[in-house]
Amino acid sequence: MTGLHIDDDAILDSDDEDDLSNDIDHTERNRQVYLKACARYHVTPSTYFLRHVSCIHVPLQNHALGDLGAKAMATALVKNTFVKCLDLSSIGITTTGLMYILEMLEANTFIRYINLSENNLQYVGARYITEAFLSNQTVEILDISGNGFKDEDSKLLTPIIEENVSLREIILSHNEFGDIAGRQFGQALGENNTLKRFDISWNHLRQNGAIEFCLGLQANTTLEGLNLSWNGFGLEGCHEMGKTIRSNRSLTYLDLSSNRVNYDAFKLILRGLKKNKTLRTLKIGCNPITTDGALSILRAVADNRCKSLTTLDLSDVSVDNDFLSLLHNLQRIRPLHVIHGIELRHDELRKGENPVVLDTDDPVTILFECVKSRNLRLIDMLKNLDKDNSETLSREELNKGLMSIDVPLSRRSLDILMEKLDLNKDGQVDYTELMTKYKEHIRRVTKLQRDADIDFNNYRDYDKFDQLREMVRLRMRLSVAATTTSTGSQTTN
């Protein structure tokens, strides 16, 4: 390996094995090669390795081999055709021992999985690993987590993601990757078309780092599994992740556990999730998304969005009775496995008798969202509210119509509504005026969504609109539920 400077009795120099009898079976042959190497390098043989020398999986994690022990082991593996998975996590090697292992991988074309985690290889180790894996074409899974890599070390490791075409999974968890790594790895994933799984959990991807990572990821079309747990995506990172999820067509597994995702940040994720058609498993637990956040994703599933979702992990997220009731109904009609936290009990919302009057500067949104929630056409709404058959709506008719569905407006909001709708100022609202304002409303919503996607600073305006829209939808559902319950009681009586 160029630049490794291995001495003359390096691991590939194993001439003694030619003296072994051809009558010895392969397992014994492998053992003899290992024992001769141990004698040459003056190390005590590992009985555990001797037992597994001809197994598919060699789990040597936490066996303190050290550099010379790694050298003897590597010698025995140069021509070994049995071993496919090699776990060398926490075996106490330095970069010297790492060089022996990497040189062995140049000659051995059978090993598919190599775990070098928890060996504290740091900057120099990152350089050696990259040099080796730019040419390695056989290893498919590489685990180098917990090696003390700093943020700037990501520049050394990025070429592996960009240029290696055999790796299917890379695990980089439990390091110190941050803003630089977010940009480097994100851009590299945008160029990669062979990786299937990527794990960068337990790092420091926050704010700019999280944003840059998602920006790069948006160009990737092959990644299926992504573990981002225990970072710090927060509001900014979730804004960009929501856009990524919305456009992505390959991810089936996403872990965002423990990422400082509050309810507002989760709504940004949910915006993208509602448009996604491939994600089957979402892990969003250990985040303060509240009972409202937990219920909002189930409602999205119930509304026939998030169509592909089959597993939802809300570990340590509290839920309420509404959540459990909806979950029960959903699981009767589609496969959905949900993990959640404890159940919180809330007092029942008072509905119908003493409705809370809504005071808002945007009553037009309330009106048109009510129409949308009830699946009505504008002409249908006009006919339903037009009690005097004048084909127009007065202020009083609008007021009574909204009160009948438990969405009463304050006097101020009613005044604003009539001022917005009554374009010719004759005190009545006709169908043409309704249609004109409805088209304006649709254009406004489209612009709010577009501006929020382009620049996170514009999200606040969209969020105000979205909260108002969700409030209307909730009131509609409560109103329908109350009416159904009342009708059922009357029928029973």
N, C-alpha and C positions, 0 to 999 in steps of 0.2 A: 504494500500500500504506500503510495507516494507520500513522503513526509512523515511516516511513522517511526522510521529509524529503529527497526527491530534488530537486535543483535544476531550474531551468526548462528546461535543455537535456537533460533526462533521457532514458533509453534509449527511451522510447516516442515521443519527438518525432523522427520520421524522415520529415518532409514531403518531403524531396528525392527519395524513391523514386517519388513520383508523376510526376516528370519523366522517368523512364526510358521508353524506347521500348517500346511493346507488342509490337514484333517480337523483342525480346530474349527468349531462352528463360529458363525459370525458374532454371536453374543460373547463367547469366550475370547474371540479375537479382539473385540472392542475393549474388553476388560484388560486384556494383556497390554494393549497399547497404552491404556490409561495408567496401569501400574508401572510400566517402564518409564512413562513420562514423569510420574511422581518420584520415582527413584532418581531420575536424571536431575530434576529440579529440587530434590531434597525437601519434599512436602509429604505430609501424612495423607494417604489416600482417603477419600470420602466414601465410606461404606454406602451411603445413601445414593451417591452417583453410580457406584458399581451396580447397585440393584436396578437402576433405571437406565443404564447405558444403552439398552436396546429397546426402550419404550418410546412410544410416540410422544408422550409428554414427560419432560424432565423438570419437576418442580423443585428448584434449588433455592427458593426464596428463604432468606434469613439464615442460610448456611454460610458461615464466615470463611469463605474460600481465600480471600485476599488475592493479591496480584499473582503470586506464584501458583496458587491453587487454581486460579482461573486459567493460567497458562497450561497447566497439566490437563485440565478439563478440555480446553480448546484443542489441544493436540489430539485427544481421543475422538474429537468430533469432526476433524477435518474430512475423513472419508466415511463417516457414519451415515448410513442411509435410512436408519430407523427414526431418529429424532426429528419431529416436525415442530414441536412447541418447546421453547427453552425459557424457563422463568429464572432470571438471574437478579431478581429484585433484592436489594439490601444484602448483598454478599460481601460488602466491605472492600471493594476494589477502588483504585485510583485510576487516573487516565492511563497509567501503564498497563494495568490489567485490562482496561477497555480496549487498548490497541491489540492485545492478543485475541480477544473475542471478535473484533471487527475483521482482523486478518483471516481468522477461521471462516467467517461468513463469506469471504471472497472465494474460498475453495469449496465450501459446502453449499450445494444447490438444493438441499432438501428441507432446510429449516424455513418454516412459513411464519412463525410467531416468535418474536424476541422481546423479552421484558427486561429492561435495564433500569427500572425505576428505583428510587430511594438509594442511590449510590453517590449522590453529591458530586457529580462530575463537572458542574459549573461551565465556565466559558471555554476552557480548553477541550473539555469533553464534547461540548456542542460543536466545536470545529471539527473534531475527529469524526463524530457521528455523521455530520453533513457530508464530509469528504467520502465516507464509506458508502452512504446511501444515495449519492448521486450516480453511482455505477451499479449498485446492487439491484438485481432484477428478479429476485426470488422471494424475499421477505414480503409478506402481505400485511402483517400487523406489527407496529412498532410502538412500544410503551417506554417513554423516557420521562415519566412524571416524577416529581419529587427529587429533582437533581440540582436544585439551587440555581436554576437559570434566571438571570435578571432580564429586565425588560429589553435592554439593548441586545441581549443574546438572540432575540428573535430574528435579527438581521442575518445571523449565521444559519439559523434553521430554516428560514423561508425557502431557500432553493430546493429543499427536500420536497416541499409541497408543490412547488412549481414544476419540477423536472422529473421526479421519480414517477414512473408509470405502473409500477407493480404494487405499491402500497395501497391497501384498501381501508386501513384504519390507522390513525395516529392519535396517541394519547399523551397530552402535555399538561395534565392536571398537577396541582400542588407545586406550582412554581411562582414566579413573581412577575408574570407578564402583565403589562398595562397598556398605556396609550400607544407606545411604539409598536408593540406586538399586535394590538388591535388593527392598526393600519397595515402592518406587514402581512399578517396572516390573512386578513380580509382580502387584500389585493391578490395574494397567492391563491386563495380558494377561488377567486374569480377567474383565475387562469387555469385551474385544475379541472380535469374532466374524468378522473379515475377514482378519486377517494369516495368512499361510501359512508365512513363514520369519522367524526372529528370530536375530540374531547379536550376542552380547555377549561374545565371546571377548577374551582379553588384557585383562582388567580385574581388579578386586579383590573379587569375590564370595566371601566366606569366612564360615564359621560362621553368625552371625545373618543376614548378607546373603543367603547361599545358602539358609538355611532359609526366610526370608521370601519369596524369589523362588519357591521351589517351592510354598509354601503358596498363593500367588496363582495360580500356573500350574495348580494342580489344578482350578480352575474353568474353564479354557480348553478349548474343544471343537473348535477349527478349526486350530490350529497344527500344521504337518506337519514342519517342519525347525527344529531348535534347536541352535545352536553355543555351547557353554559352555566351550570349551577354554581352557587357560591362565588359569584362575582359581585357586581354592583350596578346593574343596568339602569335602575332608577327611571325617572320620567323621560329623560332625553333618549336613553338607549331603547326604551320600550317604544317610543315614537317611531324610531327607524326600524326596529324589529317588526312592528306591526305592518309597515310597508313591505318589508322583506317577505313576511309570511303571506301577505296578500298576493304577491306575484310569483312566489315559489311554487314549483310543480314537481319537486322531487322529495322534499323532506317528509318522512313518515313518523319521526321521533324527535321531540324537542324537549329538553330539560332546562327550565328557567327557575328552578327551586332556589330559594334564598338569594334573591337578587334585588332586594329593596323595592319590590313591586307593590305599591299601594293601590287603592281602588282606582284612582285617576290614571295611574300608569297601566293598570290592567285593562282599562277601557281602550287604551291605544292598541294593546295586543289583540283585544277582541275584535277591533275594527278589521284587522287583517285576517283574523281567524274566520270571520264570517264569510270571507270571499275565498278561503283556501279549500281545495278539493282533494288533498292528498294526506294531510297530517292525521295519523291514527292515534298517536300517543302524545299527550301534553302533560308535563309535570310542572306545576306552578305552585307547589306547596311551600310551606315555611315562608310565606310572604303575607304582609298585612293587607290582603285584598278585601277583607271584611265579608260578612254574610251577603251583602249586596252584590259584591263581585262574584261570589260563588253562585248566587242565584242567576246573575246575568248571563253566565255562560250556558247554564241549563236552558234558559229561555231561548237563547240563540239556537241551541240544538232542537228545542221544541218547535221553533219557527222554521224548521227544515234548513237551517244554516249549519255550518260545521258538519257537513254531511258525512265525512269520512271518519270523524272522531269516534274511537271505540274505548279508549282508556284515558281517564282524567284523574290525575293525582293532585289532590288538594290537601295533602298532609298538613296537620296543625292549623288548617283554616276552619274556623267555626262556621256552622250552618244553622239554619232555622227550620221550623216546621214546613214552611212554604217550599224550601229546597228539597226536603225529604219527600214531601208529597209529590212534587213534580218529578223527582228522580224515580219514584215508584211507578208513576204513570209512563215515563219514558222507557223504562226497562221492560215494560210489558209489550212494547211495540218495536224495539230495536236493541241490539246488543250494546250495552254501555256499562263498563266497569269503572266505578268511582271510589276513590279513597278520600276520606275527608276527616276533619277534626270533630270536636264535640258539638252537640246540639245545644243551641241557645234558645230559650223560650221567650217570646215577645208577647206583650199584650196585643189583643186583636185590634186592628185598625177600625175605628168607627166609620161606618159607611152609611150614606143615604140620609139619615135623619138630620144630622148636623154637619153638612159638608163644609170643608174649608174653602173660603172664597179665595180665588187666585188673583193676585195682583201682579201683572207683568207688563213690560214695555213691548212685548212681542206677542200680542194675542192672535195675530194672523197665523203664526206657526201652530198655536194651540188649535185653532179652527181646522186648518188643513190636515194636521196630524190626526185629529179626531175622525175626519173623513177617511183618511188612509187606514187607520186602525179598524174601522168598521167596514172596510172594503166597499165603500160607496163611491158612485160617480157624483160629480158636482150637481148634475141635474137631479139625482136622487136626493141629495141633501136638501136642495132647494124645495123639492116637493114635500119632503118630510117636515120641514120647518115652516112652510108657507101655509099657515092655518086659515087665512082668509081667501086663498086661491087667487091672489093678485099677481102671482108669478114674480113677486118681489119679496124681499125680507126687510122687515122693520127692525129697529133696535130691540124692541120688546120680543119679537119672534126669535131673534138670535139669542137673546138672553135666556128665554124659556127653553129653547132647544138645547143649549149647553147645560143648563141646570138639569134637564131630563136625563142626561147621561153622566151626571155627577161631576161636571167640570164647570162650576159657576165662576164667572168673572166678576171682578170688582167694578164699580161704576167707572172708575178711571180707565180700566182696561177696555170696557165696553165702548167708551168714548173714543179711545184710540182705534179700536177695531172698526167702528163705523167711519171714522175719518179716513182710514186706509182703504176700505172697501167701496165706499160711496164716492165714486170718481166724479159724477156729475152734480153732487151735492144737492140731491132732491129728497134726502131723508130716507131713501129706499135703496136696497142692493138688488140688482137684477143679475141674470145669468151671465151676461156679457162682462159685467164688472167682476163677477166671481172668477170667471175664466182668465181674465186679464191678470188679476192679482195672483191667481194660482200659478200661472206661467212665470210670473216674477219670483214667486216663492221657490219654484223649482230651480230657476237660474241662480238664485241666492244660495240655496243649499249646495248646489254643484260647485259654486265658487268657494264657499267656506271649506268644503272638503278638499278641493284642489289646493287652496292656499295653505291649509294645515299640513298637507303632504309635502309641499315644497319647502316650507320653513316652519320649524317647531315654534317659533315666536308667534305664529299666527294661530296656534292651536287653541289658545284661550277663547277666541271668539267662537270657534267651532264647538268647543266643549260646552259653552253656555247654551248653544242651540241644542246640542245632543242631550244635555241634562233635561231641558224643557221637553224634548221629544220623548225621552224615556218616562218622564213624569206622566205625560198624557197616556202613553201606552199602559202604564201601571194603573192609572185611574180607570181606563177602559176595561181592563181585566177585572178590577175590583167591582166595577159597576155591573158587569155581566155576571160575575159570581154571586153578587148580592141578589140580583134579579132571579137567577136560577134557584137559589136557596129559598127565596120568598115564594116563588111559584110552587116549588116542591112541598113546602109547608102547607100551602093552601090546598093543594091536591090531597094531601094526607088527611087534612081536617075534613 
